[in-house]
Amino acid sequence: MDVLKIATAGSVDDGKSTLIGRILYDTKSLTSDKLEAIEKTSKSKGYDYLDFSLATDGLVAEREQGITIDVAHIYFSTAKKSYIIADTPGHVEYTRNMVTGASTSQAAIILIDARKGVIEQTNRHFFINNLLRIKDVVVAINKMDLVDYSEETYNAIKADFEELMAKRDYQDQKITFIPVSALKGDNVVNKTDKTPWYTGPTLLEHFEALDRKDIFNVGTPRFPVQYVIRPKTEEHHDFRGFAGKVYGGELSVGDEVVALPSQTRSKIKDIYFYDKKYHTASRRSSVTITLEDEINLSRGDMLVKAEDLPTIDKQFTATISWMDSDNLTAGKKYVVQHGVNKVLAKVDNIHHKINPDYSGIDTNVDGGLGMNDIAQVTFKLNKPIFYDKFKDHRTNGSFILIDTQTNNTVGAGFIS
């Protein structure tokens, strides 16, 4: 069964947690005890409706303030697909959390309050979805019940958002507009007769109909080696396999491949999944590969098709989302974790900060980068890595930064 990961974003009080709770309720994905707790709490607060936000806001501070602070992952399934919803906070001070939740998603929901329309935070949410190259974005115009399901209001918000779309640099992105009421359940899972002027799918129908080819950036195959398998048994004493996950494309028996960094050539002899042999390893499949030639490969090395090599360099420039309370400054050293490969890196140059509301750049970087800043930065490494541009390959073009002293993850990067 296909698994679709969806990132969500919305400003304070746009109803994002309520929307997710409504999806869980209407797809019968809430357990009886959870539903009972929601009913009890809603009643104790004097509501004459079920407060579905209680289904997702897990932290005490979230429930007390009625906002989302941390990233939560919500799981549910239908007959067609399994879903993971990354419930991310939309506030400026939690930009890093939104980047974290959206970085591994294939689709996104941007929630807009029909009473407020497109606001500054909407720009930020769309910018991050654009930065992370998310191919399918649903703009859910929520709280339509509070504007009397006005087609005029819906069209005005849609027109404003289309002006925002003109500023993006990633054009290979499908935008779908859906009028919804998360509280009432209109056009979330089930269609409503209150918007006769809207003839499109409900939110869930849209995601149910998504085809894999429409949401995945299928490109060139990359196979980072995670583990070398050498069984210590008499029966398999000559066996030497390389275990890992295929990213970006497919690898097949007979393909000519290049081992990096040695740039030694060979051909794929066999592809194993546990004890079964396959002719082709599809993208995102975890397999063990054997080669026709005895070549030296270890963890952190990479197999690629001979006709399509990545960039091999000890320097790169990337867009950085900074996540730590200690500033990133020029000259400071960090560990770059690129896939399974870890390399020591020095910040060579902070070019400029990027304003994620599409208002331009800020060249004043004297104090370095503070928490939640997004910037263009050049790194120099102590040894080469094998990378692609993020726009061409989401997996092989991304990395994280690790503090050498605390071992904390302090930033995420997207190679440009």
TITOR-410968 format. One line per 3 residues: number of its first residue (from 0); for each residue y, x, z of N, C-alpha, C. Coordinates in steps of 0.05 Angstrom, whole numbers, always signed. Example, Ala and Ser with C-alpha at 12.3 -4.5 7.8 and 13.67 -1.06 7.14 Angstrom:
2
0) -114:+264:+156:-90:+246:+156:-66:+264:+156 | -45:+257:+142:-21:+273:+143:+1:+258:+157;
***
This chain:
416
0) -24:+17:+0:+0:+0:+0:+25:+18:+0 | +45:+10:-16:+70:+25:-17:+85:+24:+9 | +98:+46:+16:+115:+46:+40:+143:+51:+31;
3) +162:+34:+39:+190:+36:+32:+206:+40:+57 | +222:+62:+57:+239:+67:+80:+268:+59:+73 | +280:+43:+89:+306:+32:+84:+326:+40:+106;
6) +348:+52:+99:+369:+59:+118:+389:+36:+119 | +399:+30:+143:+419:+9:+146:+445:+21:+156 | +468:+9:+149:+494:+18:+159:+512:-6:+160;
9) +528:-7:+181:+547:-28:+185:+566:-21:+207 | +590:-32:+206:+610:-27:+227:+604:-43:+252 | +619:-38:+273:+615:-52:+298:+617:-82:+293;
12) +597:-96:+303:+597:-125:+302:+593:-137:+274 | +583:-121:+256:+577:-132:+229:+551:-148:+229 | +535:-144:+250:+510:-160:+252:+486:-146:+242;
15) +486:-119:+242:+464:-104:+231:+438:-107:+247 | +440:-104:+273:+416:-108:+290:+406:-137:+288 | +424:-156:+286:+416:-184:+283:+401:-188:+256;
18) +411:-174:+235:+398:-176:+209:+369:-166:+210 | +366:-143:+223:+339:-132:+225:+321:-150:+242 | +332:-160:+264:+317:-178:+281:+309:-203:+266;
21) +327:-213:+249:+321:-237:+233:+298:-231:+213 | +298:-208:+201:+276:-200:+182:+250:-200:+197 | +250:-188:+221:+225:-187:+237:+215:-215:+244;
24) +234:-232:+252:+227:-259:+260:+216:-276:+237 | +230:-275:+214:+222:-291:+191:+197:-281:+177 | +190:-255:+181:+165:-245:+170:+143:-246:+191;
27) +149:-259:+214:+129:-261:+236:+119:-234:+245 | +138:-215:+247:+131:-188:+256:+137:-183:+285 | +148:-203:+299:+153:-200:+328:+129:-209:+344;
30) +122:-193:+364:+100:-200:+381:+109:-224:+399 | +90:-239:+409:+97:-263:+425:+112:-256:+450 | +106:-233:+463:+120:-225:+487:+149:-217:+481;
33) +153:-204:+458:+180:-196:+449:+196:-220:+443 | +185:-239:+429:+199:-264:+423:+206:-280:+448 | +187:-280:+467:+192:-294:+492:+215:-281:+507;
36) +216:-254:+507:+238:-240:+520:+265:-246:+507 | +265:-247:+480:+290:-253:+466:+300:-282:+473 | +281:-300:+474:+288:-328:+480:+299:-330:+509;
39) +286:-316:+527:+294:-317:+556:+322:-304:+559 | +327:-281:+547:+352:-267:+550:+375:-283:+536 | +369:-294:+512:+389:-310:+498:+398:-334:+515;
42) +378:-346:+528:+384:-370:+544:+400:-362:+569 | +393:-339:+581:+407:-330:+605:+437:-323:+599 | +442:-316:+574:+470:-309:+566:+485:-334:+558;
45) +472:-356:+557:+485:-381:+550:+487:-387:+521 | +471:-372:+505:+471:-376:+475:+455:-400:+468 | +464:-415:+448:+448:-437:+437:+433:-428:+412;
48) +430:-402:+410:+414:-390:+387:+399:-366:+398 | +381:-356:+382:+366:-332:+390:+382:-307:+382 | +386:-289:+401:+401:-264:+396:+381:-243:+385;
51) +378:-242:+358:+358:-225:+346:+365:-195:+349 | +390:-188:+356:+396:-160:+359:+380:-148:+382 | +370:-165:+400:+354:-155:+423:+327:-144:+413;
54) +320:-150:+389:+294:-140:+378:+296:-111:+370 | +320:-100:+367:+323:-73:+357:+338:-54:+376 | +359:-65:+390:+375:-47:+407:+359:-40:+432;
57) +347:-16:+431:+328:-8:+452:+341:+5:+476 | +364:+18:+473:+376:+32:+496:+392:+12:+513 | +393:+16:+539:+408:-1:+557:+437:-3:+548;
60) +448:+21:+541:+477:+21:+533:+481:+5:+508 | +461:+4:+490:+464:-12:+465:+464:-41:+472 | +446:-50:+490:+445:-78:+497:+470:-87:+512;
63) +480:-69:+529:+503:-76:+545:+529:-78:+528 | +532:-59:+509:+556:-58:+494:+555:-74:+468 | +530:-81:+460:+527:-96:+435:+531:-78:+411;
66) +525:-52:+413:+528:-34:+390:+503:-17:+388 | +500:-5:+364:+477:+13:+359:+487:+42:+363 | +473:+58:+379:+481:+85:+385:+462:+105:+372;
69) +436:+102:+377:+416:+121:+368:+403:+109:+343 | +388:+126:+329:+372:+118:+305:+346:+106:+316 | +340:+82:+308:+314:+70:+315:+299:+64:+289;
72) +272:+67:+290:+256:+62:+267:+239:+37:+273 | +242:+17:+256:+228:-8:+259:+208:-11:+237 | +183:-19:+244:+161:-20:+225:+152:-50:+222;
75) +148:-58:+197:+136:-84:+192:+123:-84:+165 | +106:-103:+159:+92:-104:+134:+91:-132:+123 | +90:-134:+96:+85:-159:+82:+59:-156:+67;
78) +51:-175:+51:+27:-173:+35:+30:-152:+13 | +55:-146:+6:+60:-127:-16:+66:-99:-8 | +81:-96:+14:+91:-69:+22:+91:-66:+52;
81) +92:-40:+60:+98:-33:+88:+127:-23:+88 | +142:-29:+109:+170:-22:+111:+176:-6:+136 | +194:+13:+133:+205:+27:+156:+235:+24:+153;
84) +248:+11:+173:+277:+8:+173:+289:+28:+192 | +307:+45:+182:+321:+64:+199:+347:+50:+207 | +348:+40:+232:+371:+26:+243:+391:+47:+253;
87) +411:+53:+237:+429:+75:+243:+457:+65:+252 | +470:+79:+270:+496:+71:+279:+517:+76:+257 | +538:+59:+257:+558:+61:+236:+584:+72:+245;
90) +587:+79:+271:+612:+88:+281:+618:+117:+273 | +643:+125:+271:+651:+152:+263:+638:+173:+280 | +637:+168:+307:+627:+189:+325:+597:+193:+323;
93) +583:+175:+307:+554:+178:+304:+547:+183:+274 | +566:+195:+259:+560:+201:+231:+534:+217:+228 | +530:+236:+247:+507:+254:+245:+481:+237:+247;
96) +482:+215:+263:+458:+198:+266:+452:+183:+240 | +474:+174:+227:+470:+160:+202:+458:+178:+181 | +468:+203:+179:+457:+223:+160:+428:+227:+166;
99) +421:+230:+191:+393:+235:+199:+375:+212:+189 | +384:+187:+195:+368:+164:+188:+365:+159:+158 | +387:+166:+143:+387:+160:+114:+375:+183:+97;
102) +372:+207:+109:+364:+230:+93:+336:+227:+81 | +319:+211:+94:+291:+208:+84:+286:+180:+73 | +307:+165:+69:+304:+137:+59:+306:+136:+29;
105) +292:+116:+17:+293:+111:-11:+312:+88:-19 | +319:+72:+0:+337:+49:-5:+355:+46:+19 | +376:+30:+16:+395:+26:+38:+407:-2:+37;
108) +415:-11:+61:+431:-35:+64:+458:-28:+76 | +479:-35:+62:+506:-32:+74:+516:-60:+81 | +521:-64:+106:+529:-91:+116:+559:-93:+117;
111) +570:-115:+107:+599:-121:+108:+603:-148:+120 | +621:-149:+139:+629:-175:+152:+646:-190:+132 | +638:-214:+125:+652:-230:+105:+681:-236:+113;
114) +686:-236:+139:+713:-241:+149:+731:-217:+147 | +720:-193:+147:+736:-169:+147:+737:-156:+119 | +716:-159:+103:+715:-146:+77:+710:-116:+78;
117) +717:-102:+57:+713:-73:+55:+734:-60:+73 | +724:-44:+92:+742:-30:+111:+737:+0:+109 | +751:+16:+124:+748:+46:+123:+719:+54:+128;
120) +706:+42:+147:+679:+49:+153:+660:+43:+130 | +666:+23:+114:+650:+17:+90:+651:+41:+71 | +674:+53:+68:+677:+76:+51:+659:+99:+61;
123) +658:+103:+87:+642:+124:+99:+612:+119:+94 | +604:+94:+98:+576:+87:+95:+567:+91:+66 | +584:+83:+47:+577:+86:+19:+578:+116:+11;
126) +596:+131:+22:+598:+160:+16:+572:+174:+24 | +562:+168:+48:+537:+181:+58:+513:+173:+41 | +512:+148:+33:+490:+139:+14:+492:+153:-12;
129) +517:+158:-21:+521:+172:-46:+514:+202:-43 | +523:+214:-21:+517:+242:-15:+487:+247:-15 | +472:+228:-3:+443:+232:+1:+427:+222:-23;
132) +441:+214:-44:+428:+206:-69:+407:+184:-66 | +414:+164:-50:+397:+140:-47:+400:+122:-71 | +379:+117:-85:+380:+105:-111:+384:+75:-111;
135) +376:+61:-90:+378:+32:-89:+393:+23:-64 | +417:+11:-68:+434:+3:-46:+440:-27:-48 | +434:-41:-27:+441:-69:-25:+466:-72:-8;
138) +486:-85:-19:+510:-92:-4:+506:-120:+6 | +500:-123:+32:+495:-149:+44:+521:-159:+56 | +533:-180:+44:+558:-191:+55:+549:-212:+75;
141) +552:-205:+100:+541:-221:+123:+562:-240:+135 | +552:-258:+151:+568:-278:+166:+581:-297:+146 | +567:-303:+124:+577:-322:+105:+581:-350:+118;
144) +566:-355:+139:+569:-381:+153:+597:-384:+166 | +610:-361:+172:+636:-362:+185:+659:-364:+165 | +653:-363:+139:+673:-367:+118:+665:-390:+101;
147) +649:-408:+112:+641:-433:+98:+626:-427:+72 | +612:-405:+71:+596:-397:+48:+613:-397:+22 | +637:-385:+25:+657:-386:+4:+650:-366:-19;
150) +646:-376:-43:+641:-360:-66:+666:-342:-72 | +689:-353:-67:+714:-338:-72:+716:-313:-54 | +709:-317:-28:+709:-294:-10:+688:-273:-18;
153) +664:-282:-26:+643:-264:-35:+652:-248:-59 | +664:-261:-78:+673:-248:-103:+695:-228:-98 | +713:-234:-79:+735:-216:-72:+724:-190:-59;
156) +705:-193:-41:+693:-170:-28:+677:-153:-49 | +663:-167:-66:+648:-153:-87:+667:-137:-105 | +690:-148:-112:+709:-134:-129:+720:-110:-115;
159) +726:-112:-89:+736:-89:-74:+716:-67:-72 | +690:-74:-69:+669:-54:-67:+665:-41:-94 | +668:-55:-116:+665:-43:-142:+687:-23:-148;
162) +711:-26:-136:+732:-6:-138:+723:+19:-123 | +709:+16:-101:+698:+39:-86:+677:+53:-102 | +660:+38:-116:+639:+50:-132:+649:+68:-153;
165) +674:+63:-163:+685:+80:-184:+691:+109:-174 | +691:+113:-147:+698:+139:-136:+673:+157:-133 | +649:+145:-136:+625:+161:-130:+619:+181:-152;
168) +604:+202:-144:+597:+223:-164:+567:+220:-171 | +553:+201:-160:+525:+197:-166:+522:+170:-180 | +519:+171:-206:+519:+146:-222:+492:+134:-224;
171) +471:+149:-218:+443:+139:-222:+435:+123:-197 | +451:+102:-191:+448:+87:-167:+452:+57:-173 | +432:+41:-165:+434:+12:-170:+446:-1:-145;
174) +467:-17:-149:+480:-32:-128:+475:-62:-131 | +465:-75:-111:+460:-104:-112:+475:-118:-89 | +489:-139:-96:+505:-154:-77:+490:-180:-69;
177) +487:-185:-43:+473:-209:-33:+489:-222:-11 | +497:-247:-13:+510:-261:+9:+489:-271:+29 | +493:-264:+55:+473:-271:+75:+487:-281:+101;
180) +471:-295:+117:+479:-301:+144:+454:-292:+161 | +457:-269:+175:+434:-259:+191:+428:-279:+214 | +449:-290:+225:+445:-308:+248:+430:-334:+240;
183) +438:-345:+217:+425:-370:+207:+401:-365:+190 | +397:-341:+180:+374:-335:+164:+378:-340:+134 | +403:-345:+125:+408:-351:+97:+405:-326:+80;
186) +388:-328:+59:+384:-307:+39:+375:-280:+51 | +363:-281:+75:+352:-256:+86:+323:-254:+77 | +306:-271:+87:+278:-273:+78:+275:-298:+61;
189) +287:-319:+69:+285:-345:+55:+311:-353:+41 | +309:-365:+18:+332:-375:+4:+345:-398:+19 | +371:-401:+14:+386:-423:+26:+398:-441:+5;
192) +403:-466:+11:+416:-484:-7:+447:-484:-2 | +456:-466:+16:+484:-466:+23:+500:-448:+5 | +487:-432:-12:+501:-416:-32:+490:-422:-60;
195) +494:-446:-70:+484:-454:-96:+495:-437:-119 | +518:-425:-113:+531:-408:-134:+517:-380:-136 | +500:-374:-117:+485:-348:-118:+457:-353:-128;
198) +449:-340:-150:+423:-345:-162:+404:-320:-160 | +413:-300:-145:+397:-275:-143:+375:-278:-122 | +362:-255:-116:+340:-255:-97:+350:-254:-68;
201) +333:-261:-49:+340:-256:-21:+337:-226:-16 | +345:-218:+8:+344:-189:+15:+316:-179:+13 | +297:-193:+25:+269:-184:+25:+257:-186:-3;
204) +264:-207:-18:+253:-209:-46:+262:-185:-63 | +287:-176:-58:+297:-153:-73:+279:-128:-68 | +274:-123:-42:+258:-99:-35:+229:-102:-43;
207) +218:-126:-42:+191:-131:-50:+187:-125:-80 | +208:-130:-96:+206:-126:-125:+212:-98:-134 | +221:-81:-116:+227:-53:-123:+203:-38:-133;
210) +206:-24:-156:+184:-8:-166:+188:+21:-157 | +166:+35:-152:+168:+63:-143:+185:+80:-161 | +183:+76:-187:+197:+93:-206:+228:+88:-205;
213) +235:+65:-193:+264:+59:-191:+277:+71:-167 | +261:+81:-148:+273:+91:-123:+267:+120:-117 | +246:+131:-130:+240:+159:-125:+251:+177:-147;
216) +262:+200:-138:+272:+219:-157:+249:+236:-167 | +235:+226:-188:+212:+241:-198:+222:+264:-215 | +215:+288:-208:+224:+311:-222:+202:+332:-226;
219) +209:+356:-218:+190:+378:-222:+173:+382:-197 | +147:+386:-200:+130:+389:-176:+135:+415:-161 | +136:+413:-135:+138:+436:-117:+116:+434:-96;
222) +102:+455:-91:+80:+455:-72:+84:+477:-51 | +98:+472:-29:+101:+492:-8:+74:+495:+7 | +65:+519:+10:+40:+524:+24:+44:+522:+54;
225) +29:+504:+67:+31:+500:+96:+10:+516:+111 | -13:+519:+98:-36:+531:+112:-56:+542:+91 | -66:+566:+97:-87:+578:+80:-114:+573:+93;
228) -132:+560:+78:-158:+552:+89:-179:+572:+81 | -191:+585:+101:-213:+604:+97:-235:+597:+116 | -254:+580:+108:-275:+572:+127:-293:+595:+135;
231) -299:+597:+160:-316:+618:+170:-345:+608:+172 | -355:+600:+149:-383:+591:+147:-397:+605:+125 | -423:+608:+127:-438:+621:+106:-436:+606:+80;
234) -437:+580:+81:-437:+563:+57:-411:+566:+41 | -388:+569:+55:-362:+570:+42:-347:+596:+46 | -362:+618:+48:-349:+643:+56:-330:+653:+34;
237) -334:+644:+9:-316:+653:-13:-293:+633:-18 | -292:+612:-3:-272:+591:-8:-245:+601:+3 | -224:+597:-14:-196:+603:-6:-178:+582:-18;
240) -170:+564:-1:-153:+541:-10:-126:+541:+3 | -107:+529:-10:-80:+528:+0:-72:+498:+5 | -67:+492:+30:-61:+464:+38:-31:+460:+39;
243) -23:+435:+30:+5:+428:+31:+9:+401:+19 | +34:+394:+15:+42:+368:+3:+56:+372:-23 | +50:+356:-43:+63:+358:-69:+89:+342:-69;
246) +111:+354:-76:+137:+341:-77:+147:+340:-106 | +159:+318:-113:+175:+317:-138:+161:+310:-164 | +135:+314:-165:+120:+308:-190:+90:+310:-185;
249) +75:+316:-206:+46:+317:-204:+36:+345:-211 | +13:+353:-200:-1:+377:-207:-29:+370:-214 | -40:+383:-236:-66:+376:-246:-83:+401:-249;
252) -109:+397:-249:-128:+419:-254:-122:+430:-282 | -120:+457:-284:-114:+470:-309:-85:+477:-313 | -67:+466:-296:-39:+473:-298:-34:+502:-292;
255) -18:+515:-309:-10:+543:-303:+12:+542:-282 | +8:+557:-261:+27:+557:-239:+36:+585:-232 | +59:+587:-220:+71:+613:-210:+72:+612:-180;
258) +63:+633:-167:+64:+635:-138:+91:+649:-131 | +106:+637:-113:+131:+649:-105:+129:+658:-75 | +140:+682:-68:+159:+698:-83:+146:+719:-102;
261) +120:+723:-102:+108:+745:-117:+111:+742:-147 | +114:+716:-156:+116:+709:-184:+90:+716:-199 | +68:+716:-184:+41:+720:-197:+32:+694:-209;
264) +20:+695:-233:+11:+671:-247:-18:+666:-244 | -26:+641:-244:-53:+633:-244:-55:+605:-254 | -79:+593:-253:-83:+565:-260:-97:+550:-237;
267) -92:+525:-236:-104:+509:-215:-134:+504:-222 | -151:+512:-204:-180:+509:-208:-190:+482:-199 | -184:+476:-174:-193:+450:-162:-171:+439:-144;
270) -173:+412:-141:-155:+398:-122:-173:+381:-104 | -170:+386:-78:-187:+372:-58:-170:+354:-40 | -181:+332:-34:-170:+316:-11:-194:+311:+7;
273) -194:+325:+30:-216:+326:+48:-241:+337:+33 | -262:+321:+29:-286:+331:+15:-289:+321:-13 | -267:+308:-24:-268:+297:-51:-251:+314:-70;
276) -260:+316:-95:-245:+330:-115:-229:+310:-132 | -205:+318:-140:-189:+302:-158:-178:+318:-181 | -173:+305:-203:-162:+320:-226:-132:+324:-223;
279) -118:+304:-211:-89:+305:-209:-80:+298:-180 | -61:+313:-170:-49:+307:-144:-22:+295:-150 | -18:+270:-141:+7:+256:-146:+28:+265:-126;
282) +53:+258:-131:+75:+265:-114:+70:+254:-86 | +77:+270:-66:+75:+263:-37:+47:+261:-27 | +27:+271:-43:+0:+272:-33:-6:+299:-20;
285) -20:+298:+3:-28:+322:+17:-55:+330:+8 | -57:+354:-3:-82:+363:-15:-86:+393:-9 | -110:+402:-17:-116:+431:-17:-121:+440:-46;
288) -108:+461:-54:-110:+471:-81:-124:+498:-81 | -143:+502:-100:-154:+529:-104:-145:+539:-132 | -144:+565:-135:-134:+577:-159:-156:+593:-173;
291) -153:+597:-199:-174:+612:-214:-174:+642:-207 | -151:+652:-198:-148:+681:-192:-144:+685:-162 | -153:+709:-152:-148:+716:-124:-120:+728:-122;
294) -101:+711:-113:-74:+721:-110:-65:+717:-81 | -45:+732:-73:-37:+732:-45:-17:+709:-40 | -24:+690:-24:-6:+668:-16:-9:+664:+14;
297) +14:+657:+27:+13:+651:+55:+33:+629:+62 | +33:+620:+87:+50:+598:+95:+79:+604:+88 | +93:+584:+76:+121:+588:+68:+125:+596:+39;
300) +103:+605:+26:+104:+611:-3:+102:+584:-18 | +105:+585:-44:+106:+560:-60:+93:+564:-87 | +78:+542:-95:+67:+541:-122:+84:+522:-139;
303) +92:+531:-163:+107:+514:-181:+96:+517:-209 | +102:+498:-226:+92:+500:-254:+107:+524:-268 | +92:+538:-285:+102:+562:-296:+127:+558:-313;
306) +129:+534:-326:+152:+530:-344:+177:+519:-330 | +175:+515:-303:+197:+503:-289:+202:+515:-262 | +214:+539:-262:+218:+553:-237:+243:+543:-222;
309) +243:+543:-196:+267:+538:-181:+285:+562:-180 | +309:+560:-168:+326:+583:-164:+315:+600:-141 | +315:+626:-146:+305:+644:-125:+329:+662:-118;
312) +340:+659:-93:+364:+674:-87:+367:+677:-57 | +384:+696:-49:+389:+701:-21:+416:+690:-13 | +427:+672:-30:+453:+660:-24:+454:+632:-37;
315) +467:+613:-23:+471:+587:-35:+495:+573:-22 | +506:+553:-36:+527:+537:-25:+516:+509:-22 | +524:+496:+1:+512:+470:+7:+533:+452:+21;
318) +529:+426:+19:+544:+407:+36:+530:+405:+63 | +545:+410:+84:+533:+410:+111:+543:+386:+127 | +525:+373:+141:+532:+353:+161:+527:+366:+188;
321) +549:+371:+203:+547:+386:+228:+541:+367:+251 | +522:+374:+268:+512:+355:+288:+514:+366:+317 | +526:+389:+321:+525:+401:+347:+553:+401:+360;
324) +553:+402:+387:+579:+403:+401:+593:+430:+399 | +577:+452:+395:+588:+478:+389:+595:+480:+360 | +619:+490:+354:+628:+491:+326:+612:+511:+309;
327) +610:+504:+284:+599:+523:+264:+623:+540:+254 | +621:+566:+256:+643:+584:+248:+633:+605:+229 | +651:+615:+212:+644:+636:+193:+634:+661:+208;
330) +613:+673:+197:+602:+697:+209:+579:+691:+229 | +576:+666:+238:+555:+660:+257:+528:+658:+243 | +507:+664:+258:+480:+665:+246:+463:+641:+256;
333) +448:+630:+238:+430:+608:+243:+404:+612:+229 | +383:+597:+237:+358:+597:+222:+359:+574:+202 | +355:+580:+177:+353:+559:+157:+323:+552:+154;
336) +316:+526:+160:+289:+517:+155:+289:+501:+130 | +277:+513:+109:+276:+501:+82:+246:+494:+77 | +239:+469:+81:+210:+462:+80:+196:+475:+103;
339) +175:+489:+97:+161:+503:+119:+170:+532:+123 | +190:+540:+106:+200:+567:+106:+224:+570:+125 | +223:+590:+143:+246:+595:+161:+258:+622:+154;
342) +285:+623:+150:+299:+647:+142:+324:+650:+159 | +331:+674:+167:+355:+679:+182:+379:+678:+162 | +400:+664:+169:+423:+661:+151:+449:+666:+166;
345) +470:+676:+151:+496:+679:+162:+516:+661:+147 | +534:+649:+162:+555:+632:+149:+574:+651:+135 | +574:+651:+109:+591:+670:+93:+619:+658:+90;
348) +621:+632:+84:+648:+621:+79:+647:+590:+83 | +666:+580:+98:+670:+551:+99:+692:+544:+80 | +685:+532:+58:+705:+527:+36:+725:+505:+44;
351) +715:+482:+52:+732:+460:+59:+716:+438:+72 | +730:+421:+88:+717:+397:+98:+720:+375:+78 | +701:+356:+79:+701:+333:+60:+706:+308:+77;
354) +727:+293:+70:+732:+268:+84:+714:+247:+73 | +696:+236:+90:+675:+218:+80:+685:+189:+75 | +712:+186:+74:+723:+160:+67:+735:+160:+39;
357) +728:+181:+24:+738:+185:-3:+768:+190:-5 | +779:+202:+17:+807:+208:+17:+813:+237:+9 | +792:+252:+1:+796:+279:-9:+784:+300:+10;
360) +795:+324:+9:+784:+347:+24:+806:+358:+44 | +797:+373:+63:+814:+385:+83:+809:+415:+83 | +828:+431:+74:+824:+460:+72:+829:+475:+98;
363) +838:+461:+119:+843:+474:+145:+816:+476:+160 | +803:+499:+157:+777:+503:+170:+778:+526:+190 | +802:+532:+200:+805:+555:+217:+788:+553:+243;
366) +785:+529:+253:+770:+525:+277:+740:+521:+272 | +732:+522:+247:+704:+517:+240:+698:+488:+238 | +673:+481:+240:+665:+453:+238:+658:+441:+265;
369) +668:+418:+271:+662:+404:+296:+640:+383:+291 | +630:+371:+312:+609:+350:+310:+618:+328:+291 | +600:+320:+273:+604:+299:+253:+620:+307:+229;
372) +630:+332:+228:+644:+342:+204:+624:+345:+181 | +634:+341:+157:+619:+346:+133:+635:+366:+116 | +623:+387:+107:+638:+409:+93:+621:+423:+73;
375) +635:+438:+56:+622:+455:+36:+621:+484:+47 | +597:+495:+49:+593:+521:+63:+574:+538:+46 | +581:+564:+45:+563:+584:+32:+549:+601:+53;
378) +522:+605:+49:+506:+620:+67:+494:+645:+53 | +491:+666:+68:+476:+690:+58:+451:+693:+76 | +428:+698:+63:+403:+698:+76:+391:+726:+78;
381) +373:+731:+96:+361:+757:+99:+338:+761:+79 | +328:+739:+67:+309:+742:+45:+311:+717:+27 | +301:+719:+2:+305:+697:-17:+289:+672:-9;
384) +300:+649:-16:+285:+624:-15:+284:+613:-44 | +267:+593:-47:+262:+581:-74:+272:+552:-73 | +295:+547:-84:+308:+521:-80:+317:+508:-106;
387) +321:+482:-105:+333:+467:-127:+359:+455:-117 | +376:+446:-135:+399:+430:-126:+390:+404:-115 | +403:+395:-94:+395:+370:-81:+396:+346:-100;
390) +415:+346:-119:+417:+324:-138:+393:+323:-157 | +379:+346:-160:+355:+346:-177:+329:+343:-162 | +329:+350:-137:+304:+350:-121:+311:+347:-92;
393) +308:+322:-81:+317:+316:-54:+303:+333:-33 | +277:+338:-37:+262:+353:-17:+268:+383:-18 | +266:+394:-42:+270:+423:-45:+299:+432:-45;
396) +317:+412:-44:+345:+418:-44:+358:+413:-17 | +342:+407:+4:+353:+402:+30:+341:+421:+51 | +354:+423:+74:+345:+441:+95:+358:+432:+121;
399) +349:+444:+143:+363:+440:+169:+371:+468:+180 | +391:+467:+197:+401:+492:+210:+392:+491:+239 | +381:+513:+249:+371:+515:+276:+387:+537:+291;
402) +397:+531:+315:+411:+550:+331:+392:+572:+341 | +399:+597:+337:+381:+619:+344:+377:+622:+375 | +396:+612:+390:+395:+615:+419:+380:+592:+433;
405) +388:+567:+425:+377:+543:+438:+353:+532:+424 | +349:+540:+398:+328:+528:+382:+332:+499:+375 | +357:+489:+379:+364:+461:+373:+371:+459:+343;
408) +364:+435:+332:+373:+429:+305:+403:+422:+306 | +420:+437:+292:+449:+434:+294:+462:+424:+269 | +448:+423:+247:+460:+414:+222:+439:+408:+201;
411) +448:+392:+181:+431:+386:+158:+446:+393:+133 | +433:+404:+113:+446:+414:+90:+434:+404:+64 | +451:+402:+43:+443:+392:+17:+455:+411:-4;
414) +437:+426:-16:+445:+448:-34:+459:+438:-59 | +482:+450:-65:+497:+442:-88:+498:+464:-109;
***
